[in-house]
């Protein structure tokens, strides 16, 4: 079975993939995409955590204290 997926890359992901794969295999491309998405998820979570205020910020700080 053959499957084809079409995605539109934003400029940052396109540049990252070009730098990493430059003629590489599909597994290298998949790994680069996973790493990119992981970085985006971490950055988004950090921004959200930084935006917390009041009771939400206190609850988050209490939760993190356990770690």
PQR file with spaces between the fields and no chain letter, atoms N, CA, C, O and H, PARSE charges and radii, in Angstrom:
ATOM       1  N    UNK     1       0.837   -1.164    0.000 -0.4000 1.5000
ATOM       2  CA   UNK     1       0.000    0.000    0.000 -0.0000 2.0000
ATOM       3  C    UNK     1       0.888    1.235    0.000  0.5500 1.7000
ATOM       4  O    UNK     1       1.896    1.287    0.705 -0.5500 1.4000
ATOM       5  N    UNK     2       0.513    2.209   -0.783 -0.4000 1.5000
ATOM       6  CA   UNK     2       1.243    3.470   -0.852 -0.0000 2.0000
ATOM       7  C    UNK     2       0.335    4.585   -0.385  0.5500 1.7000
ATOM       8  O    UNK     2      -0.842    4.647   -0.740 -0.5500 1.4000
ATOM       9  H    UNK     2      -0.305    2.166   -1.356  0.4000 1.0000
ATOM      10  N    UNK     3       0.908    5.466    0.421 -0.4000 1.5000
ATOM      11  CA   UNK     3       0.138    6.597    0.919 -0.0000 2.0000
ATOM      12  C    UNK     3       0.916    7.860    0.631  0.5500 1.7000
ATOM      13  O    UNK     3       2.146    7.871    0.656 -0.5500 1.4000
ATOM      14  H    UNK     3       1.864    5.415    0.710  0.4000 1.0000
ATOM      15  N    UNK     4       0.193    8.906    0.361 -0.4000 1.5000
ATOM      16  CA   UNK     4       0.810   10.191    0.087 -0.0000 2.0000
ATOM      17  C    UNK     4       0.164   11.241    0.981  0.5500 1.7000
ATOM      18  O    UNK     4      -1.060   11.297    1.099 -0.5500 1.4000
ATOM      19  H    UNK     4      -0.806    8.897    0.341  0.4000 1.0000
ATOM      20  N    UNK     5       0.986   12.066    1.606 -0.4000 1.5000
ATOM      21  CA   UNK     5       0.488   13.137    2.462 -0.0000 2.0000
ATOM      22  C    UNK     5       1.037   14.452    1.930  0.5500 1.7000
ATOM      23  O    UNK     5       2.218   14.559    1.598 -0.5500 1.4000
ATOM      24  H    UNK     5       1.980   12.020    1.510  0.4000 1.0000
ATOM      25  N    UNK     6       0.173   15.438    1.854 -0.4000 1.5000
ATOM      26  CA   UNK     6       0.594   16.755    1.413 -0.0000 2.0000
ATOM      27  C    UNK     6       0.434   17.730    2.564  0.5500 1.7000
ATOM      28  O    UNK     6      -0.642   17.825    3.155 -0.5500 1.4000
ATOM      29  H    UNK     6      -0.786   15.351    2.123  0.4000 1.0000
ATOM      30  N    UNK     7       1.505   18.463    2.891 -0.4000 1.5000
ATOM      31  CA   UNK     7       1.437   19.465    3.946 -0.0000 2.0000
ATOM      32  C    UNK     7       2.037   20.768    3.429  0.5500 1.7000
ATOM      33  O    UNK     7       2.880   20.765    2.533 -0.5500 1.4000
ATOM      34  H    UNK     7       2.379   18.386    2.411  0.4000 1.0000
ATOM      35  N    UNK     8       1.597   21.860    3.999 -0.4000 1.5000
ATOM      36  CA   UNK     8       2.168   23.157    3.677 -0.0000 2.0000
ATOM      37  C    UNK     8       3.074   23.546    4.837  0.5500 1.7000
ATOM      38  O    UNK     8       2.635   23.592    5.986 -0.5500 1.4000
ATOM      39  H    UNK     8       0.912   21.862    4.728  0.4000 1.0000
ATOM      40  N    UNK     9       4.328   23.822    4.537 -0.4000 1.5000
ATOM      41  CA   UNK     9       5.301   24.142    5.569 -0.0000 2.0000
ATOM      42  C    UNK     9       5.391   25.642    5.779  0.5500 1.7000
ATOM      43  O    UNK     9       5.357   26.420    4.826 -0.5500 1.4000
ATOM      44  H    UNK     9       4.685   23.785    3.603  0.4000 1.0000
ATOM      45  N    UNK    10       5.508   26.042    7.053 -0.4000 1.5000
ATOM      46  CA   UNK    10       5.779   27.449    7.274 -0.0000 2.0000
ATOM      47  C    UNK    10       7.264   27.679    6.966  0.5500 1.7000
ATOM      48  O    UNK    10       8.024   26.720    6.829 -0.5500 1.4000
ATOM      49  H    UNK    10       5.536   25.410    7.827  0.4000 1.0000
ATOM      50  N    UNK    11       7.667   28.917    6.862 -0.4000 1.5000
ATOM      51  CA   UNK    11       9.034   29.240    6.452 -0.0000 2.0000
ATOM      52  C    UNK    11      10.085   28.648    7.385  0.5500 1.7000
ATOM      53  O    UNK    11      11.114   28.148    6.931 -0.5500 1.4000
ATOM      54  H    UNK    11       7.050   29.695    6.973  0.4000 1.0000
ATOM      55  N    UNK    12       9.821   28.707    8.703 -0.4000 1.5000
ATOM      56  CA   UNK    12      10.791   28.192    9.674 -0.0000 2.0000
ATOM      57  C    UNK    12      10.987   26.690    9.532  0.5500 1.7000
ATOM      58  O    UNK    12      12.119   26.207    9.533 -0.5500 1.4000
ATOM      59  H    UNK    12       8.985   29.113    9.072  0.4000 1.0000
ATOM      60  N    UNK    13       9.887   25.947    9.409 -0.4000 1.5000
ATOM      61  CA   UNK    13       9.996   24.499    9.246 -0.0000 2.0000
ATOM      62  C    UNK    13      10.656   24.159    7.923  0.5500 1.7000
ATOM      63  O    UNK    13      11.496   23.261    7.864 -0.5500 1.4000
ATOM      64  H    UNK    13       8.967   26.340    9.408  0.4000 1.0000
ATOM      65  N    UNK    14      10.290   24.863    6.860 -0.4000 1.5000
ATOM      66  CA   UNK    14      10.908   24.606    5.562 -0.0000 2.0000
ATOM      67  C    UNK    14      12.412   24.799    5.603  0.5500 1.7000
ATOM      68  O    UNK    14      13.159   23.987    5.058 -0.5500 1.4000
ATOM      69  H    UNK    14       9.608   25.592    6.907  0.4000 1.0000
ATOM      70  N    UNK    15      12.861   25.868    6.246 -0.4000 1.5000
ATOM      71  CA   UNK    15      14.301   26.126    6.357 -0.0000 2.0000
ATOM      72  C    UNK    15      14.982   25.061    7.204  0.5500 1.7000
ATOM      73  O    UNK    15      16.077   24.606    6.873 -0.5500 1.4000
ATOM      74  H    UNK    15      12.254   26.528    6.689  0.4000 1.0000
ATOM      75  N    UNK    16      14.333   24.660    8.306 -0.4000 1.5000
ATOM      76  CA   UNK    16      14.906   23.625    9.171 -0.0000 2.0000
ATOM      77  C    UNK    16      15.037   22.305    8.419  0.5500 1.7000
ATOM      78  O    UNK    16      16.057   21.623    8.527 -0.5500 1.4000
ATOM      79  H    UNK    16      13.444   25.030    8.575  0.4000 1.0000
ATOM      80  N    UNK    17      14.011   21.947    7.661 -0.4000 1.5000
ATOM      81  CA   UNK    17      14.070   20.695    6.897 -0.0000 2.0000
ATOM      82  C    UNK    17      15.143   20.755    5.818  0.5500 1.7000
ATOM      83  O    UNK    17      15.880   19.788    5.622 -0.5500 1.4000
ATOM      84  H    UNK    17      13.183   22.501    7.573  0.4000 1.0000
ATOM      85  N    UNK    18      15.236   21.870    5.125 -0.4000 1.5000
ATOM      86  CA   UNK    18      16.261   22.005    4.093 -0.0000 2.0000
ATOM      87  C    UNK    18      17.654   21.858    4.691  0.5500 1.7000
ATOM      88  O    UNK    18      18.528   21.230    4.093 -0.5500 1.4000
ATOM      89  H    UNK    18      14.637   22.655    5.284  0.4000 1.0000
ATOM      90  N    UNK    19      17.859   22.432    5.859 -0.4000 1.5000
ATOM      91  CA   UNK    19      19.170   22.361    6.504 -0.0000 2.0000
ATOM      92  C    UNK    19      19.487   20.946    6.973  0.5500 1.7000
ATOM      93  O    UNK    19      20.637   20.512    6.907 -0.5500 1.4000
ATOM      94  H    UNK    19      17.150   22.942    6.344  0.4000 1.0000
ATOM      95  N    UNK    20      18.478   20.232    7.444 -0.4000 1.5000
ATOM      96  CA   UNK    20      18.708   18.905    8.021 -0.0000 2.0000
ATOM      97  C    UNK    20      18.798   17.817    6.965  0.5500 1.7000
ATOM      98  O    UNK    20      19.698   16.978    7.025 -0.5500 1.4000
ATOM      99  H    UNK    20      17.544   20.585    7.498  0.4000 1.0000
ATOM     100  N    UNK    21      17.896   17.810    6.007 -0.4000 1.5000
ATOM     101  CA   UNK    21      17.807   16.661    5.112 -0.0000 2.0000
ATOM     102  C    UNK    21      18.677   16.740    3.878  0.5500 1.7000
ATOM     103  O    UNK    21      19.325   15.752    3.532 -0.5500 1.4000
ATOM     104  H    UNK    21      17.165   18.492    5.959  0.4000 1.0000
ATOM     105  N    UNK    22      18.719   17.846    3.216 -0.4000 1.5000
ATOM     106  CA   UNK    22      19.562   18.025    2.029 -0.0000 2.0000
ATOM     107  C    UNK    22      19.835   16.705    1.313  0.5500 1.7000
ATOM     108  O    UNK    22      20.976   16.251    1.237 -0.5500 1.4000
ATOM     109  H    UNK    22      18.192   18.648    3.497  0.4000 1.0000
ATOM     110  N    UNK    23      18.778   16.102    0.792 -0.4000 1.5000
ATOM     111  CA   UNK    23      18.930   14.852    0.047 -0.0000 2.0000
ATOM     112  C    UNK    23      18.833   13.612    0.917  0.5500 1.7000
ATOM     113  O    UNK    23      19.114   12.509    0.449 -0.5500 1.4000
ATOM     114  H    UNK    23      17.850   16.471    0.853  0.4000 1.0000
ATOM     115  N    UNK    24      18.442   13.771    2.177 -0.4000 1.5000
ATOM     116  CA   UNK    24      18.372   12.634    3.101 -0.0000 2.0000
ATOM     117  C    UNK    24      17.156   11.759    2.858  0.5500 1.7000
ATOM     118  O    UNK    24      16.375   11.990    1.936 -0.5500 1.4000
ATOM     119  H    UNK    24      18.214   14.667    2.558  0.4000 1.0000
ATOM     120  N    UNK    25      17.018   10.770    3.689 -0.4000 1.5000
ATOM     121  CA   UNK    25      15.929    9.808    3.549 -0.0000 2.0000
ATOM     122  C    UNK    25      14.666   10.304    4.235  0.5500 1.7000
ATOM     123  O    UNK    25      14.680   11.312    4.942 -0.5500 1.4000
ATOM     124  H    UNK    25      17.653   10.583    4.439  0.4000 1.0000
ATOM     125  N    UNK    26      13.583    9.585    4.018 -0.4000 1.5000
ATOM     126  CA   UNK    26      12.301    9.958    4.622 -0.0000 2.0000
ATOM     127  C    UNK    26      12.354    9.889    6.138  0.5500 1.7000
ATOM     128  O    UNK    26      11.716   10.702    6.807 -0.5500 1.4000
ATOM     129  H    UNK    26      13.571    8.766    3.444  0.4000 1.0000
ATOM     130  N    UNK    27      13.097    8.943    6.698 -0.4000 1.5000
ATOM     131  CA   UNK    27      13.165    8.843    8.153 -0.0000 2.0000
ATOM     132  C    UNK    27      13.826   10.078    8.750  0.5500 1.7000
ATOM     133  O    UNK    27      13.471   10.505    9.848 -0.5500 1.4000
ATOM     134  H    UNK    27      13.615    8.283    6.154  0.4000 1.0000
ATOM     135  N    UNK    28      14.785   10.653    8.031 -0.4000 1.5000
ATOM     136  CA   UNK    28      15.439   11.872    8.495 -0.0000 2.0000
ATOM     137  C    UNK    28      14.438   13.024    8.455  0.5500 1.7000
ATOM     138  O    UNK    28      14.413   13.855    9.363 -0.5500 1.4000
ATOM     139  H    UNK    28      15.074   10.306    7.139  0.4000 1.0000
ATOM     140  N    UNK    29      13.625   13.078    7.423 -0.4000 1.5000
ATOM     141  CA   UNK    29      12.605   14.116    7.308 -0.0000 2.0000
ATOM     142  C    UNK    29      11.599   13.978    8.446  0.5500 1.7000
ATOM     143  O    UNK    29      11.246   14.968    9.087 -0.5500 1.4000
ATOM     144  H    UNK    29      13.646   12.403    6.685  0.4000 1.0000
ATOM     145  N    UNK    30      11.141   12.769    8.696 -0.4000 1.5000
ATOM     146  CA   UNK    30      10.170   12.541    9.774 -0.0000 2.0000
ATOM     147  C    UNK    30      10.754   12.951   11.120  0.5500 1.7000
ATOM     148  O    UNK    30      10.063   13.559   11.937 -0.5500 1.4000
ATOM     149  H    UNK    30      11.427   11.964    8.176  0.4000 1.0000
ATOM     150  N    UNK    31      12.007   12.626   11.354 -0.4000 1.5000
ATOM     151  CA   UNK    31      12.658   13.002   12.612 -0.0000 2.0000
ATOM     152  C    UNK    31      12.760   14.525   12.735  0.5500 1.7000
ATOM     153  O    UNK    31      12.524   15.077   13.809 -0.5500 1.4000
ATOM     154  H    UNK    31      12.569   12.131   10.691  0.4000 1.0000
ATOM     155  N    UNK    32      13.103   15.188   11.664 -0.4000 1.5000
ATOM     156  CA   UNK    32      13.211   16.651   11.682 -0.0000 2.0000
ATOM     157  C    UNK    32      11.857   17.287   11.976  0.5500 1.7000
ATOM     158  O    UNK    32      11.781   18.263   12.722 -0.5500 1.4000
ATOM     159  H    UNK    32      13.295   14.740   10.791  0.4000 1.0000
ATOM     160  N    UNK    33      10.795   16.746   11.401 -0.4000 1.5000
ATOM     161  CA   UNK    33       9.457   17.275   11.653 -0.0000 2.0000
ATOM     162  C    UNK    33       9.078   17.061   13.119  0.5500 1.7000
ATOM     163  O    UNK    33       8.546   17.969   13.757 -0.5500 1.4000
ATOM     164  H    UNK    33      10.857   15.953   10.795  0.4000 1.0000
ATOM     165  N    UNK    34       9.345   15.878   13.655 -0.4000 1.5000
ATOM     166  CA   UNK    34       9.037   15.619   15.071 -0.0000 2.0000
ATOM     167  C    UNK    34       9.782   16.577   15.982  0.5500 1.7000
ATOM     168  O    UNK    34       9.199   17.121   16.919 -0.5500 1.4000
ATOM     169  H    UNK    34       9.777   15.140   13.137  0.4000 1.0000
ATOM     170  N    UNK    35      11.065   16.789   15.719 -0.4000 1.5000
ATOM     171  CA   UNK    35      11.858   17.696   16.548 -0.0000 2.0000
ATOM     172  C    UNK    35      11.319   19.123   16.467  0.5500 1.7000
ATOM     173  O    UNK    35      11.245   19.819   17.479 -0.5500 1.4000
ATOM     174  H    UNK    35      11.540   16.347   14.958  0.4000 1.0000
ATOM     175  N    UNK    36      10.949   19.551   15.278 -0.4000 1.5000
ATOM     176  CA   UNK    36      10.389   20.891   15.088 -0.0000 2.0000
ATOM     177  C    UNK    36       9.095   21.043   15.884  0.5500 1.7000
ATOM     178  O    UNK    36       8.912   22.034   16.591 -0.5500 1.4000
ATOM     179  H    UNK    36      11.009   18.985   14.455  0.4000 1.0000
ATOM     180  N    UNK    37       8.202   20.067   15.770 -0.4000 1.5000
ATOM     181  CA   UNK    37       6.932   20.138   16.479 -0.0000 2.0000
ATOM     182  C    UNK    37       7.142   20.090   17.987  0.5500 1.7000
ATOM     183  O    UNK    37       6.420   20.759   18.727 -0.5500 1.4000
ATOM     184  H    UNK    37       8.350   19.262   15.195  0.4000 1.0000
ATOM     185  N    UNK    38       8.115   19.315   18.457 -0.4000 1.5000
ATOM     186  CA   UNK    38       8.427   19.278   19.887 -0.0000 2.0000
ATOM     187  C    UNK    38       8.880   20.651   20.370  0.5500 1.7000
ATOM     188  O    UNK    38       8.446   21.113   21.425 -0.5500 1.4000
ATOM     189  H    UNK    38       8.702   18.772   17.856  0.4000 1.0000
ATOM     190  N    UNK    39       9.755   21.308   19.599 -0.4000 1.5000
ATOM     191  CA   UNK    39      10.227   22.650   19.986 -0.0000 2.0000
ATOM     192  C    UNK    39       9.062   23.637   20.025  0.5500 1.7000
ATOM     193  O    UNK    39       8.973   24.456   20.939 -0.5500 1.4000
ATOM     194  H    UNK    39      10.108   20.933   18.742  0.4000 1.0000
ATOM     195  N    UNK    40       8.174   23.561   19.044 -0.4000 1.5000
ATOM     196  CA   UNK    40       7.020   24.459   19.005 -0.0000 2.0000
ATOM     197  C    UNK    40       6.111   24.213   20.216  0.5500 1.7000
ATOM     198  O    UNK    40       5.620   25.163   20.826 -0.5500 1.4000
ATOM     199  H    UNK    40       8.245   22.895   18.301  0.4000 1.0000
ATOM     200  N    UNK    41       5.890   22.955   20.557 -0.4000 1.5000
ATOM     201  CA   UNK    41       5.029   22.625   21.696 -0.0000 2.0000
ATOM     202  C    UNK    41       5.628   23.145   22.998  0.5500 1.7000
ATOM     203  O    UNK    41       4.908   23.690   23.835 -0.5500 1.4000
ATOM     204  H    UNK    41       6.289   22.183   20.062  0.4000 1.0000
ATOM     205  N    UNK    42       6.922   22.984   23.174 -0.4000 1.5000
ATOM     206  CA   UNK    42       7.587   23.460   24.383 -0.0000 2.0000
ATOM     207  C    UNK    42       7.513   24.983   24.459  0.5500 1.7000
ATOM     208  O    UNK    42       7.231   25.535   25.523 -0.5500 1.4000
ATOM     209  H    UNK    42       7.507   22.541   22.494  0.4000 1.0000
ATOM     210  N    UNK    43       7.760   25.659   23.354 -0.4000 1.5000
ATOM     211  CA   UNK    43       7.709   27.116   23.336 -0.0000 2.0000
ATOM     212  C    UNK    43       6.292   27.619   23.641  0.5500 1.7000
ATOM     213  O    UNK    43       6.123   28.596   24.371 -0.5500 1.4000
ATOM     214  H    UNK    43       7.989   25.210   22.490  0.4000 1.0000
ATOM     215  N    UNK    44       5.297   26.963   23.092 -0.4000 1.5000
ATOM     216  CA   UNK    44       3.911   27.354   23.333 -0.0000 2.0000
ATOM     217  C    UNK    44       3.534   27.139   24.796  0.5500 1.7000
ATOM     218  O    UNK    44       2.896   27.996   25.408 -0.5500 1.4000
ATOM     219  H    UNK    44       5.435   26.169   22.499  0.4000 1.0000
ATOM     220  N    UNK    45       3.928   25.997   25.357 -0.4000 1.5000
ATOM     221  CA   UNK    45       3.629   25.718   26.761 -0.0000 2.0000
ATOM     222  C    UNK    45       4.319   26.721   27.677  0.5500 1.7000
ATOM     223  O    UNK    45       3.713   27.200   28.635 -0.5500 1.4000
ATOM     224  H    UNK    45       4.446   25.301   24.860  0.4000 1.0000
ATOM     225  N    UNK    46       5.571   27.043   27.396 -0.4000 1.5000
ATOM     226  CA   UNK    46       6.304   28.003   28.220 -0.0000 2.0000
ATOM     227  C    UNK    46       5.637   29.374   28.178  0.5500 1.7000
ATOM     228  O    UNK    46       5.539   30.044   29.206 -0.5500 1.4000
ATOM     229  H    UNK    46       6.063   26.654   26.617  0.4000 1.0000
ATOM     230  N    UNK    47       5.181   29.793   27.014 -0.4000 1.5000
ATOM     231  CA   UNK    47       4.503   31.084   26.891 -0.0000 2.0000
ATOM     232  C    UNK    47       3.192   31.077   27.669  0.5500 1.7000
ATOM     233  O    UNK    47       2.848   32.066   28.316 -0.5500 1.4000
ATOM     234  H    UNK    47       5.261   29.249   26.179  0.4000 1.0000
ATOM     235  N    UNK    48       2.469   29.980   27.611 -0.4000 1.5000
ATOM     236  CA   UNK    48       1.204   29.879   28.340 -0.0000 2.0000
ATOM     237  C    UNK    48       1.474   29.915   29.840  0.5500 1.7000
ATOM     238  O    UNK    48       0.791   30.628   30.577 -0.5500 1.4000
ATOM     239  H    UNK    48       2.749   29.176   27.085  0.4000 1.0000
ATOM     240  N    UNK    49       2.457   29.158   30.293 -0.4000 1.5000
ATOM     241  CA   UNK    49       2.784   29.147   31.722 -0.0000 2.0000
ATOM     242  C    UNK    49       3.173   30.543   32.199  0.5500 1.7000
ATOM     243  O    UNK    49       2.780   30.955   33.290 -0.5500 1.4000
ATOM     244  H    UNK    49       3.012   28.579   29.695  0.4000 1.0000
ATOM     245  N    UNK    50       3.925   31.259   31.407 -0.4000 1.5000
ATOM     246  CA   UNK    50       4.368   32.605   31.776 -0.0000 2.0000
ATOM     247  C    UNK    50       3.188   33.583   31.838  0.5500 1.7000
ATOM     248  O    UNK    50       3.270   34.608   32.515 -0.5500 1.4000
ATOM     249  H    UNK    50       4.244   30.924   30.520  0.4000 1.0000
ATOM     250  N    UNK    51       2.106   33.273   31.145 -0.4000 1.5000
ATOM     251  CA   UNK    51       0.955   34.181   31.124 -0.0000 2.0000
ATOM     252  C    UNK    51       0.016   33.972   32.311  0.5500 1.7000
ATOM     253  O    UNK    51      -0.901   34.767   32.519 -0.5500 1.4000
ATOM     254  H    UNK    51       2.039   32.440   30.595  0.4000 1.0000
ATOM     255  N    UNK    52       0.233   32.919   33.083 -0.4000 1.5000
ATOM     256  CA   UNK    52      -0.660   32.639   34.207 -0.0000 2.0000
ATOM     257  C    UNK    52      -0.541   33.720   35.278  0.5500 1.7000
ATOM     258  O    UNK    52       0.542   34.250   35.529 -0.5500 1.4000
ATOM     259  H    UNK    52       0.977   32.273   32.914  0.4000 1.0000
ATOM     260  N    UNK    53      -1.667   34.032   35.900 -0.4000 1.5000
ATOM     261  CA   UNK    53      -1.698   35.041   36.955 -0.0000 2.0000
ATOM     262  C    UNK    53      -2.570   34.552   38.105  0.5500 1.7000
ATOM     263  O    UNK    53      -3.372   33.632   37.943 -0.5500 1.4000
ATOM     264  H    UNK    53      -2.546   33.601   35.696  0.4000 1.0000
ATOM     265  N    UNK    54      -2.405   35.171   39.259 -0.4000 1.5000
ATOM     266  CA   UNK    54      -3.271   34.919   40.406 -0.0000 2.0000
ATOM     267  C    UNK    54      -3.313   33.468   40.835  0.5500 1.7000
ATOM     268  O    UNK    54      -2.280   32.814   40.976 -0.5500 1.4000
ATOM     269  H    UNK    54      -1.753   35.918   39.391  0.4000 1.0000
ATOM     270  N    UNK    55      -4.539   32.970   41.041 -0.4000 1.5000
ATOM     271  CA   UNK    55      -4.736   31.601   41.523 -0.0000 2.0000
ATOM     272  C    UNK    55      -4.164   30.569   40.557  0.5500 1.7000
ATOM     273  O    UNK    55      -3.616   29.554   40.986 -0.5500 1.4000
ATOM     274  H    UNK    55      -5.378   33.502   40.927  0.4000 1.0000
ATOM     275  N    UNK    56      -4.286   30.820   39.271 -0.4000 1.5000
ATOM     276  CA   UNK    56      -3.750   29.885   38.280 -0.0000 2.0000
ATOM     277  C    UNK    56      -2.238   29.775   38.407  0.5500 1.7000
ATOM     278  O    UNK    56      -1.684   28.677   38.362 -0.5500 1.4000
ATOM     279  H    UNK    56      -4.731   31.645   38.923  0.4000 1.0000
ATOM     280  N    UNK    57      -1.574   30.908   38.565 -0.4000 1.5000
ATOM     281  CA   UNK    57      -0.117   30.906   38.713 -0.0000 2.0000
ATOM     282  C    UNK    57       0.286   30.194   39.998  0.5500 1.7000
ATOM     283  O    UNK    57       1.267   29.450   40.017 -0.5500 1.4000
ATOM     284  H    UNK    57      -2.024   31.800   38.602  0.4000 1.0000
ATOM     285  N    UNK    58      -0.462   30.418   41.063 -0.4000 1.5000
ATOM     286  CA   UNK    58      -0.162   29.769   42.347 -0.0000 2.0000
ATOM     287  C    UNK    58      -0.344   28.257   42.245  0.5500 1.7000
ATOM     288  O    UNK    58       0.483   27.495   42.745 -0.5500 1.4000
ATOM     289  H    UNK    58      -1.259   31.022   41.048  0.4000 1.0000
ATOM     290  N    UNK    59      -1.422   27.824   41.600 -0.4000 1.5000
ATOM     291  CA   UNK    59      -1.669   26.383   41.424 -0.0000 2.0000
ATOM     292  C    UNK    59      -0.573   25.748   40.583  0.5500 1.7000
ATOM     293  O    UNK    59      -0.120   24.640   40.870 -0.5500 1.4000
ATOM     294  H    UNK    59      -2.094   28.443   41.194  0.4000 1.0000
ATOM     295  N    UNK    60      -0.158   26.448   39.556 -0.4000 1.5000
ATOM     296  CA   UNK    60       0.922   25.922   38.701 -0.0000 2.0000
ATOM     297  C    UNK    60       2.225   25.833   39.470  0.5500 1.7000
ATOM     298  O    UNK    60       2.948   24.844   39.347 -0.5500 1.4000
ATOM     299  H    UNK    60      -0.527   27.348   39.323  0.4000 1.0000
ATOM     300  N    UNK    61       2.540   26.854   40.266 -0.4000 1.5000
ATOM     301  CA   UNK    61       3.771   26.849   41.063 -0.0000 2.0000
ATOM     302  C    UNK    61       3.736   25.708   42.081  0.5500 1.7000
ATOM     303  O    UNK    61       4.746   25.041   42.303 -0.5500 1.4000
ATOM     304  H    UNK    61       1.953   27.657   40.366  0.4000 1.0000
ATOM     305  N    UNK    62       2.577   25.485   42.699 -0.4000 1.5000
ATOM     306  CA   UNK    62       2.437   24.387   43.659 -0.0000 2.0000
ATOM     307  C    UNK    62       2.646   23.030   42.976  0.5500 1.7000
ATOM     308  O    UNK    62       3.327   22.155   43.511 -0.5500 1.4000
ATOM     309  H    UNK    62       1.756   26.027   42.519  0.4000 1.0000
ATOM     310  N    UNK    63       2.062   22.872   41.810 -0.4000 1.5000
ATOM     311  CA   UNK    63       2.226   21.637   41.049 -0.0000 2.0000
ATOM     312  C    UNK    63       3.680   21.399   40.708  0.5500 1.7000
ATOM     313  O    UNK    63       4.180   20.284   40.858 -0.5500 1.4000
ATOM     314  H    UNK    63       1.509   23.583   41.376  0.4000 1.0000
ATOM     315  N    UNK    64       4.371   22.448   40.246 -0.4000 1.5000
ATOM     316  CA   UNK    64       5.777   22.316   39.854 -0.0000 2.0000
ATOM     317  C    UNK    64       6.698   22.071   41.030  0.5500 1.7000
ATOM     318  O    UNK    64       7.761   21.473   40.868 -0.5500 1.4000
ATOM     319  H    UNK    64       3.964   23.354   40.124  0.4000 1.0000
ATOM     320  N    UNK    65       6.304   22.526   42.220 -0.4000 1.5000
ATOM     321  CA   UNK    65       7.141   22.334   43.408 -0.0000 2.0000
ATOM     322  C    UNK    65       7.355   20.860   43.692  0.5500 1.7000
ATOM     323  O    UNK    65       8.393   20.476   44.232 -0.5500 1.4000
ATOM     324  H    UNK    65       5.440   23.011   42.351  0.4000 1.0000
ATOM     325  N    UNK    66       6.387   20.031   43.337 -0.4000 1.5000
ATOM     326  CA   UNK    66       6.497   18.586   43.556 -0.0000 2.0000
ATOM     327  C    UNK    66       7.548   17.940   42.663  0.5500 1.7000
ATOM     328  O    UNK    66       8.054   16.861   42.971 -0.5500 1.4000
ATOM     329  H    UNK    66       5.544   20.343   42.899  0.4000 1.0000
ATOM     330  N    UNK    67       7.869   18.589   41.579 -0.4000 1.5000
ATOM     331  CA   UNK    67       8.829   18.021   40.633 -0.0000 2.0000
ATOM     332  C    UNK    67      10.225   18.389   41.029  0.5500 1.7000
ATOM     333  O    UNK    67      11.180   18.004   40.354 -0.5500 1.4000
ATOM     334  H    UNK    67       7.458   19.465   41.329  0.4000 1.0000
